[in-house]
Amino acid sequence: MTRHGHVSLVGAGPGDAELLTVKAARLIAGAPVVVFDRLVGEGVLDLIAPHARRIDVGKESGRHALPQPEINRLLVDLALAGHDVVRLKGGDPFIFGRGGEEAEALAAAGIPFTVVPGITAASGCAAAAGIPLTHRGVAESVRLVTGHRQDDGELDLDWTSLADPRCTLVVYMGVASAERLAGGLRGAGLSGETPVAIIERGTTPAQRTLFTSLAQLPADMARWQPRPPSLLVIGQVVGKAISPALDALVREAAQ
């Protein structure tokens, strides 16, 4: 009987290799085949063994190196050929990482797989920026949403439910849709004075944290031009940022 390979869907975290789980680091170092995304940090990729086969399937908005159905097929084909594979995904595989789709494809093909969680960008980048996602008396809940729509369609979220002043809203892939986000939330009643943080390349040495308000978000995004990967944190907790290093960034951005 032909042995099928095993696929590990591994969360690579938000960028900093030191935020990997011990299990993730072990699997990456020992993997004979690694399939990885664009958002996986260079320090994480450095853990791959020199003899391992590397397959870059990186995607970014408007450009897919390999469409998702083909990535699913690739993982299945590699495993059917007997290869053990680490599928490296930025952040956590099951939080806006399409890990569920890959797991479904593997299960349908009878391929054994494991899911190794990673620190998602919401917690990793907010922590690096000194922003508590929840804070007693300020924010009682957190909502994670994507600012990117399948097939690049118009962003159409449930604005009424999201416009909760006691909830922290974290928007993944929200750079291109910042104007629509601000308009939708304000139209649903969220104050234009609501603080917003834009965290660019969070947890890496190139991190840039910019502060604005919901009303000023579209104009400041155009002025600062943050590039993906960037995360938006919207809510009163942004005013609770506690890292002293951020003060210099705020002053620099305002100049």
N, C-alpha and C positions, 0 to 999 in steps of 0.2 A: 504494500500500500504506500502510495506517495505521501510523504510528509508535507503538510502545509506549513508555511512560515507563520510566525506570530507578529502581529502589528501592535505597537504601543503608540497610542495617541497621547503625546506628551506636551503639557503646557510649558512653554519656555519663559513665561513671565513677561513683564513689560519692557525688558531690555537689559537690566543689570544682571549679569551672570550669577552674582552672589545671592540673588533672590530665588534661584532654582531650588526645588526640593532635593533632598539627598537622593531620592529614588530617581528623579529625572536626570540628575548628573550622572548617576551610575549607568543608567540605560543609554544615555547619549555616548558616554565614553566607550561602551562595549558594543555599540551597534555596528553591524557590517554594512547596513544600508540606512541612510538618513534622507528623508524627504522633508524639505523645510520651506517655510514661508518667508516673504520679504521682511516681515517685522521681527524676525528672530535676531536678537542682538549678536554683534560680532564676537563678544566674549563667550557667548553660548556656543556659537559655531566653532570656536577654537577648541572646545572640548571633544569634538569629533576626532576619532582616531585617524592618523594619516593614511592608513590603508583602506579606510571605509569609502564606500561609494556615496557620493553626494549628488542629490537631485534637487535642483532649485525649481520650485513651482510657484514662485512669488507672484502675488497679485497686488495691484493697486487700482484706485478708482480710474475707470476708463481703459485699463490695460491689464489683461489677464495673460500671464505667461502660459498658463494651462487652465482651461475652464474647469470648474468644479466637477462636472461629470467625468472628465478625463482624469482628474486627480483620483477620484473614487476608483476608477477602472485601473489606474496605475498601481494603487495599493493592493487591490485584489490580485492583479497579475503578478506582482512581485511575490506575494505570499503564496500564490498557487505554484510558483516556480521554486518554492522552498526557502525563500529568503526571510529572515527575521528583519523587521523594519521598525525604525523609530520615525514616527511622523511628528515633526516638530512644528508646533503652532504657537504664534505669539499670544501672550496672556494665558488664558485658560481655554482648553479645547471646546468646552461646552458653553462659553459665554461669547456670543458673536464670533465664533471661530469655525462654524460649520462642522464642528466635530460630530454633531449628531447625524449629519448627512453621511459622513464617512463611516461612522459606526453602523448605520443602517445598511450601507453597501457591503461592509465586511460581514455582518451577520447574515445577510441574504445569501452570500457566497459561501457560508460555512467556515469563514476564517476566524480563528481565535484572536481576540484582541483584548487589550487592557487600556483603561483611561487613567492617565496620571494628571491630576489637577495642577494648575499653575496659578500664580498670583495674577489676577486680572488687572487690567490697566486702571480701573476705577479705584481700587484700593492701593495699588502700587504707586501710581502717579500722584494721587491725592496725598498719600503719606510723604512722598518725596517733596511735595510742595507745602507741607505743614498744615494741610486742610483736613480737619476731622469730618468725615462724611456724616456722622451723627453727633449731636451735641445736646445735652440735656437742656430743655427749655427753648431750643432753637430748631432742631430738626429731629423728628421722631421716626423718619423712614427714609429710604433711599430707593430711587428708581433708576434703572439702567436702560437706556434706549439707544437705538442706532439712528444716526443722521443720514444714513445712506439707504436708498431704496433699491430693491432688485431691479435690474435692467435700467438703472439710472432714472427711474420714474420720479414724479413729484412727491416730496415728503408730505405725508398726510397722517399725522398722529392724532391721538385722542387728547387734544389740547386742554379740554376742560378738566380731565382727570390729572393731567400733568401740572397744571397751574395751581399747585398746592404750596402755599408759602411756608408750610411746616415740613416740607419734604425736600430732600436734596436730589436734584436731577443731574445725572451724569450722562453725557452724550458722547458716544463713540462715533468716529468718522463724521464729525459735524462741521468740519471746516467749510465745505462747499455749501452747506445749507444753513449757515448762521443767520442770514437775513430771514429766511423762512421760519426758523426756530424762534427768533425774537418776535416776529410778527404774530405767529400762532399763539405763543404763550401770553403776550401782552393783550392780544385780542380776547383771550379767555379769562383775563382779569388779573394776571400776575403783574405786580408793580414794575414799572420801568427802572426803578431804583434797586431792584434785586441784584445783588453782587454776582459777578461771573468771573471765573478764572479760566484762562486758556493755558493748558500745559502742553508744551511742545517737546517731543522726544523725552518724555518723563523717565526718570531714574537713570538716565545716561549722563555722561559729562557734558553733553550738549543741551541739557535741559534748559528751557526758557519758560518762565511763568509770567503771564501777563494778566493784569487785573482791570476789569471794566464793569459796566452795569449792563443790564438787559437792554436799556434804551440805546446805549452807545455801542453795543456789540457789533452791529453791521459796519459802522464807520471805523471802529478800531480794528476789526478784522481786516478791512481794506488797507488801513494804514500800516499795521504790523505785519500783515501777510504771513501768518504762521503756516507752516507746511506740515503735511501728514508725516508721521503719526502725531496728531494732536487730540487732546481730550478736553471737553468743556465741562466744567462743574458749575452748576447754576443753583444758587440758594444762599440763605443767610449764613451758612457755615463758612462760606468763602471769607466773610468778614472775621472769622475766628482763626485765620491762618496764623500759625505760631512760630514759624521758623524765622529767626532774625535775618537770615541771608536773603529773604524775600524782599525786605525793605529796599535794598539796593536795586533789585530788579524792577520794582515798582517805579522808583525814581528814574531809573535809566529809561524805562519804557515811556515815561511821561515827557521826556525831553524832546 
